[in-house]
Each structure stands twice: as C-alpha cells, then as structure tokens.
Amino acid sequence: MRPLVSWMTKSDPAILEFFEETGIAMPPAVVSFNIKGVSHPTVKRRLPILVDHGLLEKVDEDRGYYQITDRGRAYLSGELEADALENQ
C-alpha cells in the first residue's frame, strides 16, 4: 500500500504513475495533456514538489523535462515508508 503523507495531493500518484508507465522524460505540458482530470497548472505546480521529495528529477533544465526516480518507483510499489517521505 502506498503511504499517504501530508504534503501530497490526489494528483501526485497519478502524475507518478504516468511517468512510470511511459518510462520517458517529459515536460509538464505533455504530462497534463495525457492525464485526465489533472490540469496543466496543477502539473506545473506539483512537479517541482515531487522533485524536492526525490520522487522525480529534472533532467533538462533548459527544456523543463522530468523523469521518475528509483525513489518514485519505490513509492509506487509500496516499498517506501511514510516516514521517509514525510521527513524529507
């Protein structure tokens, strides 16, 4: 089961799942275009927060591309404890 932590929103797992499913680096516009029910402003706001917590990484500063990290995959698979996410 995935841990629920105070800083997360209901959009975060959907964003992470999309990155994991595609396996590629993407800019916010591509992510928001492909996830139903998650707006572009929400994606743009949440990606840096997911980076701050180590679940995503920004791989191209100039073009704004992101990709999922091993920590993000561990979160999705339920291998990451809630304390590890809350305290970072």
C-alpha positions as CSV (number, residue, x, y, z in Angstrom):
1,M,0.0,0.0,0.0
2,R,1.2,3.5,-0.8
3,P,1.9,5.8,2.1
4,L,-0.1,8.9,2.5
5,V,1.8,12.0,3.6
6,S,0.7,15.5,4.5
7,W,2.4,17.3,1.5
8,M,0.9,15.1,-1.2
9,T,-2.3,15.8,-3.2
10,K,-4.5,13.3,-5.0
11,S,-2.8,14.3,-8.3
12,D,0.7,13.2,-7.2
13,P,0.1,9.4,-7.6
14,A,-1.5,9.9,-11.0
15,I,1.5,12.0,-12.1
16,L,4.0,9.5,-10.9
17,E,2.1,6.6,-12.4
18,F,2.1,8.3,-15.8
19,F,5.9,8.8,-15.6
20,E,6.4,5.2,-14.6
21,E,4.1,3.8,-17.3
22,T,5.7,5.8,-20.1
23,G,9.3,5.4,-18.9
24,I,10.4,8.6,-20.6
25,A,11.3,12.1,-19.6
26,M,8.6,14.7,-20.4
27,P,7.8,18.4,-19.9
28,P,4.7,19.4,-17.8
29,A,2.6,20.1,-20.9
30,V,2.9,16.5,-22.2
31,V,2.0,15.2,-18.7
32,S,-1.0,17.4,-18.3
33,F,-2.2,16.7,-21.8
34,N,-2.2,12.9,-21.1
35,I,-3.6,12.7,-17.6
36,K,-7.4,13.2,-17.4
37,G,-8.6,15.3,-14.5
38,V,-5.3,17.0,-13.8
39,S,-4.9,20.5,-15.1
40,H,-1.7,22.0,-16.6
41,P,-1.3,24.5,-13.7
42,T,-1.6,21.6,-11.2
43,V,1.1,19.6,-13.0
44,K,3.4,22.6,-13.3
45,R,3.0,23.3,-9.5
46,R,3.4,19.6,-8.4
47,L,6.4,18.5,-10.5
48,P,8.9,20.7,-8.5
49,I,7.4,19.5,-5.2
50,L,7.9,15.8,-6.3
51,V,11.4,16.7,-7.3
52,D,12.0,18.2,-3.8
53,H,11.0,14.9,-2.3
54,G,13.1,12.8,-4.6
55,L,10.2,11.1,-6.5
56,L,11.0,12.9,-9.8
57,E,14.1,14.5,-11.2
58,K,14.5,17.4,-13.6
59,V,16.7,16.0,-16.3
60,D,16.8,19.0,-18.7
61,E,16.8,22.5,-17.1
62,D,16.5,24.3,-20.4
63,R,13.5,22.5,-21.7
64,G,12.0,21.5,-18.4
65,Y,11.9,17.7,-18.8
66,Y,11.3,15.5,-15.8
67,Q,11.5,11.7,-15.2
68,I,10.7,9.4,-12.3
69,T,13.4,8.3,-9.9
70,D,14.1,5.0,-8.2
71,R,12.6,6.5,-5.1
72,G,9.4,7.4,-7.1
73,R,9.2,3.8,-8.3
74,A,9.7,2.6,-4.7
75,Y,6.8,4.8,-3.6
76,L,4.5,3.4,-6.3
77,S,5.4,-0.1,-5.4
78,G,4.8,0.5,-1.7
79,E,8.4,-0.1,-0.7
80,L,8.9,3.4,0.7
81,E,7.8,4.1,4.3
82,A,5.6,7.1,5.0
83,D,8.2,8.5,7.5
84,A,10.8,8.5,4.7
85,L,8.5,10.7,2.6
86,E,7.2,12.9,5.4
87,N,10.6,13.8,6.8
88,Q,12.4,14.8,3.6
